[in-house]
Amino acid sequence: MRDLAAGRPRLATLAFTAAAMFAFAANSLLCRLALQTGGIDPASFGAVRIASGALALLLIVRWRAATTTARGDWMSAAMLFAYVAFFSIAYVSLSAGTGALILFGAVQLTMFGSALRAGERFAPRAWGGLGMAAAGLVYLVLPGVSAPPLLGATLMALAGAAWGVYSLRGRGAPDPLGATAGNFLRAAPMALLLWLPFAGIAHANLAGIVLAVVSGAVTSGVGYALWYTALRALSAMRAATVQLSVPLITAIGAVVFLAEPVTLRLALASVAILGGIALVLAVRTKP
């Protein structure tokens, strides 16, 4: 009976983790689908995503009022806004699989760079993994027939860097869900700035708005709530490693739901980037 009881929390953690990873992957698929069909412009998508995410997280925080309150800070909110803005605009020209790979690689490289700057020491094999991941990103965007548009790739890399900084600022927060809710609330008025450069082309139909709301309220708001619940039972290593699945889930979903092809360049870059990051996570050491 004791083993059965012990197995239930592990099963719940596995379920929460898997659901969160699918939710994170779905963000790329939803954004690409909405923009690909022309149902909404990127500025409107990003603004609706932030607003609906703020509302969903606020409701979750109110529901957990005994233990959670909406907190946050303006700098983190600005990083969150930058991530959503660059993410939304980048997917005008990037495929879902390529965008997710660039995003994830940029997030992890940003966090590794912060660790090095803070004085963390990497083992030689970790340096090899870091170089392999960086080389994979460079190879992915090198000029060629199957290369992604440089502007879109640059914007997605900036989105990843912003999300990396946001994650670093929130690391160790006593109430990460409350902090995320507060940051979404602060980012909501910033989202209005997204419309300024797109005022002449802003548009949205019902399908586009629904996709943006689902991305904000469900795959962002509820997805973050599931992830923070799972994190209570995950070590930092396991939490970082399990996120390697997000670009792969996105690529598979893009093939199934968006009919995107898997190019040889994307496949090789995925092996280099994800393999290199996995190597760094496995062998990096601290003084």
C-alpha positions as CSV (number, residue, x, y, z in Angstrom):
1,M,0.0,0.0,0.0
2,R,2.9,2.3,0.8
3,D,4.4,1.8,-2.6
4,L,1.1,2.4,-4.3
5,A,0.7,5.7,-2.4
6,A,4.2,6.7,-3.3
7,G,3.5,5.9,-6.9
8,R,0.5,8.2,-7.1
9,P,2.5,11.5,-6.6
10,R,5.0,10.3,-9.2
11,L,2.3,9.6,-11.6
12,A,0.7,13.0,-11.0
13,T,4.1,14.7,-11.5
14,L,4.5,12.8,-14.8
15,A,1.0,13.8,-15.9
16,F,1.5,17.5,-15.0
17,T,4.9,17.6,-16.7
18,A,3.7,15.9,-19.9
19,A,0.7,18.3,-20.1
20,A,2.9,21.3,-19.6
21,M,5.3,20.3,-22.3
22,F,2.5,19.7,-24.8
23,A,1.0,23.1,-23.8
24,F,4.3,24.9,-24.4
25,A,4.7,23.1,-27.8
26,A,1.1,24.1,-28.7
27,N,1.9,27.8,-28.3
28,S,4.1,27.6,-31.4
29,L,1.5,25.6,-33.3
30,L,-1.3,27.9,-32.4
31,C,0.6,31.0,-33.3
32,R,1.8,29.7,-36.6
33,L,-1.7,28.4,-37.5
34,A,-3.3,31.7,-36.7
35,L,-0.8,33.7,-38.8
36,Q,-0.6,31.2,-41.6
37,T,-4.3,31.3,-42.3
38,G,-4.4,35.1,-42.1
39,G,-7.0,35.1,-39.4
40,I,-5.1,37.6,-37.2
41,D,-2.0,39.8,-37.4
42,P,1.0,39.2,-35.2
43,A,0.4,42.3,-33.0
44,S,-3.2,41.4,-32.3
45,F,-2.3,37.8,-31.6
46,G,0.4,38.8,-29.1
47,A,-1.8,41.3,-27.4
48,V,-4.8,39.0,-27.1
49,R,-2.4,36.2,-25.8
50,I,-1.0,38.4,-23.1
51,A,-4.4,39.7,-22.0
52,S,-6.1,36.3,-22.0
53,G,-3.2,34.8,-20.2
54,A,-3.3,37.5,-17.5
55,L,-7.0,36.9,-17.0
56,A,-6.6,33.1,-16.8
57,L,-3.7,33.4,-14.3
58,L,-5.6,35.9,-12.2
59,L,-8.5,33.5,-11.9
60,I,-6.2,30.7,-10.9
61,V,-4.5,32.9,-8.3
62,R,-7.9,34.0,-7.0
63,W,-8.9,30.3,-6.8
64,R,-5.8,29.6,-4.8
65,A,-6.1,32.8,-2.7
66,A,-5.1,31.1,0.5
67,T,-1.6,30.4,-0.8
68,T,-1.0,32.6,-3.9
69,T,-1.2,36.3,-4.7
70,A,-0.4,38.1,-7.9
71,R,3.1,39.5,-7.6
72,G,5.8,40.3,-10.1
73,D,8.0,43.3,-11.2
74,W,8.1,45.6,-14.1
75,M,11.5,44.4,-15.5
76,S,10.3,40.8,-15.7
77,A,7.0,42.0,-17.2
78,A,9.0,43.9,-19.9
79,M,11.0,40.7,-20.7
80,L,7.7,38.7,-20.9
81,F,6.3,41.4,-23.3
82,A,9.5,41.3,-25.4
83,Y,9.3,37.5,-25.6
84,V,5.6,37.5,-26.8
85,A,6.2,40.4,-29.2
86,F,9.2,38.9,-30.9
87,F,7.7,35.4,-30.8
88,S,4.5,36.5,-32.6
89,I,6.2,38.6,-35.3
90,A,8.8,35.9,-36.0
91,Y,6.2,33.3,-36.8
92,V,5.0,35.3,-39.7
93,S,7.9,33.8,-41.7
94,L,9.1,30.8,-39.7
95,S,7.8,27.3,-39.6
96,A,6.6,26.0,-36.3
97,G,9.3,23.4,-35.9
98,T,12.1,25.8,-36.9
99,G,10.9,28.5,-34.7
100,A,10.6,26.3,-31.6
101,L,14.1,25.0,-32.1
102,I,15.6,28.5,-32.4
103,L,13.6,29.7,-29.4
104,F,14.6,26.8,-27.2
105,G,18.2,27.0,-28.2
106,A,18.4,30.7,-27.5
107,V,16.7,30.2,-24.1
108,Q,19.2,27.6,-23.0
109,L,22.3,29.4,-24.4
110,T,21.2,32.6,-22.6
111,M,20.9,30.7,-19.3
112,F,24.2,28.9,-19.8
113,G,25.8,32.3,-20.5
114,S,24.4,33.7,-17.3
115,A,25.8,30.7,-15.4
116,L,29.3,31.3,-16.8
117,R,29.1,35.0,-16.0
118,A,28.1,34.1,-12.4
119,G,31.3,32.1,-12.1
120,E,30.0,28.6,-12.7
121,R,32.6,26.3,-14.2
122,F,31.9,24.0,-17.1
123,A,33.7,20.7,-17.6
124,P,35.5,20.2,-20.9
125,R,32.7,18.0,-22.3
126,A,30.1,20.6,-21.3
127,W,32.1,23.2,-23.4
128,G,32.0,20.7,-26.3
129,G,28.2,20.4,-25.9
130,L,27.8,24.2,-25.7
131,G,29.9,24.6,-28.9
132,M,27.8,21.9,-30.6
133,A,24.6,23.6,-29.7
134,A,25.9,27.0,-30.9
135,A,27.1,25.4,-34.2
136,G,23.7,23.8,-34.7
137,L,22.0,27.2,-34.4
138,V,24.5,28.8,-36.9
139,Y,24.1,25.9,-39.3
140,L,20.3,26.2,-39.1
141,V,20.3,29.9,-40.2
142,L,23.2,29.7,-42.8
143,P,22.2,30.9,-46.2
144,G,20.8,28.2,-48.4
145,V,17.6,26.9,-50.1
146,S,16.1,25.5,-46.9
147,A,17.4,28.2,-44.5
148,P,14.8,30.1,-42.5
149,P,14.4,33.8,-43.2
150,L,17.1,35.7,-41.4
151,L,14.8,38.4,-39.9
152,G,12.4,35.8,-38.5
153,A,15.2,33.7,-37.1
154,T,16.8,36.8,-35.5
155,L,13.5,37.8,-33.9
156,M,12.9,34.3,-32.5
157,A,16.4,34.3,-31.1
158,L,15.6,37.6,-29.4
159,A,12.4,36.1,-28.1
160,G,14.4,33.2,-26.6
161,A,16.9,35.5,-25.0
162,A,14.1,37.6,-23.5
163,W,12.5,34.4,-22.1
164,G,15.8,33.2,-20.8
165,V,16.3,36.5,-18.9
166,Y,12.7,36.3,-17.6
167,S,13.3,32.7,-16.4
168,L,16.5,33.7,-14.7
169,R,14.8,36.6,-12.9
170,G,12.1,34.3,-11.7
171,R,14.4,31.5,-10.6
172,G,14.0,30.9,-6.8
173,A,10.8,32.9,-6.5
174,P,8.9,31.7,-3.4
175,D,5.6,31.8,-5.4
176,P,6.4,31.5,-9.2
177,L,2.8,31.2,-10.2
178,G,1.9,34.4,-8.4
179,A,4.9,36.1,-9.9
180,T,3.9,35.0,-13.4
181,A,0.3,36.2,-12.8
182,G,1.6,39.6,-11.7
183,N,4.0,39.9,-14.7
184,F,1.2,39.0,-17.1
185,L,-0.9,41.7,-15.6
186,R,1.9,44.3,-15.9
187,A,2.6,43.2,-19.5
188,A,-1.0,43.6,-20.6
189,P,-0.9,47.4,-21.0
190,M,2.5,47.0,-22.7
191,A,0.8,44.8,-25.3
192,L,-1.1,47.9,-26.6
193,L,2.3,49.0,-27.9
194,L,2.3,46.1,-30.3
195,W,-0.5,47.7,-32.3
196,L,1.4,51.0,-33.1
197,P,3.7,49.7,-35.9
198,F,0.9,47.5,-37.2
199,A,-2.0,49.9,-37.0
200,G,-2.5,50.0,-40.7
201,I,-2.7,46.2,-41.1
202,A,-4.3,45.1,-37.8
203,H,-7.1,42.6,-38.4
204,A,-8.7,39.6,-36.7
205,N,-11.5,37.3,-37.4
206,L,-13.2,35.0,-34.9
207,A,-10.9,32.0,-35.6
208,G,-7.8,34.1,-35.1
209,I,-9.1,35.5,-31.9
210,V,-10.0,32.1,-30.6
211,L,-6.6,30.7,-31.4
212,A,-4.9,33.7,-29.6
213,V,-7.2,33.2,-26.5
214,V,-6.5,29.5,-26.3
215,S,-2.7,30.3,-26.6
216,G,-3.0,32.8,-23.8
217,A,-5.5,31.3,-21.4
218,V,-4.9,27.6,-21.9
219,T,-1.5,26.8,-23.2
220,S,0.2,29.7,-21.4
221,G,-1.9,30.4,-18.3
222,V,-3.0,26.9,-17.5
223,G,0.2,25.5,-18.9
224,Y,2.3,27.5,-16.5
225,A,0.1,26.5,-13.6
226,L,0.7,22.8,-14.5
227,W,4.4,23.4,-14.9
228,Y,4.9,25.1,-11.6
229,T,2.9,22.3,-9.9
230,A,5.2,19.7,-11.5
231,L,8.4,21.6,-10.6
232,R,7.7,21.0,-6.9
233,A,8.7,17.3,-7.5
234,L,11.4,17.8,-10.2
235,S,15.1,18.5,-9.7
236,A,16.6,21.4,-11.7
237,M,18.4,18.9,-13.9
238,R,15.2,17.0,-14.7
239,A,13.3,20.2,-15.2
240,A,15.8,21.4,-17.8
241,T,16.2,18.0,-19.5
242,V,12.5,17.4,-19.9
243,Q,12.2,20.6,-21.8
244,L,14.3,19.1,-24.6
245,S,11.0,17.5,-25.6
246,V,9.3,20.7,-26.5
247,P,10.9,21.3,-30.0
248,L,10.5,17.7,-30.9
249,I,6.8,17.7,-29.9
250,T,6.4,21.0,-31.9
251,A,8.1,19.5,-35.0
252,I,5.8,16.4,-34.9
253,G,2.7,18.5,-34.4
254,A,3.8,20.8,-37.2
255,V,4.0,17.8,-39.6
256,V,0.6,16.4,-38.4
257,F,-1.4,19.5,-38.1
258,L,0.3,22.1,-40.3
259,A,1.7,19.8,-43.1
260,E,5.1,21.2,-42.6
261,P,8.0,19.2,-44.1
262,V,11.0,18.0,-42.1
263,T,14.1,19.1,-43.9
264,L,17.5,17.6,-43.6
265,R,18.8,20.9,-42.3
266,L,16.2,21.0,-39.5
267,A,16.9,17.4,-38.6
268,L,20.7,17.8,-38.4
269,A,20.4,21.1,-36.5
270,S,18.0,19.5,-34.1
271,V,20.4,16.7,-33.3
272,A,23.3,19.2,-32.8
273,I,21.3,21.8,-30.7
274,L,19.3,19.4,-28.5
275,G,22.2,16.9,-28.2
276,G,24.6,19.7,-27.3
277,I,22.3,21.1,-24.7
278,A,21.7,17.7,-23.2
279,L,25.4,17.2,-22.9
280,V,25.9,20.5,-21.1
281,L,23.1,19.6,-18.7
282,A,24.6,16.2,-18.1
283,V,28.2,17.1,-17.3
284,R,28.5,20.8,-16.4
285,T,30.0,21.3,-12.9
286,K,30.0,23.9,-10.3
287,P,33.0,25.0,-8.1
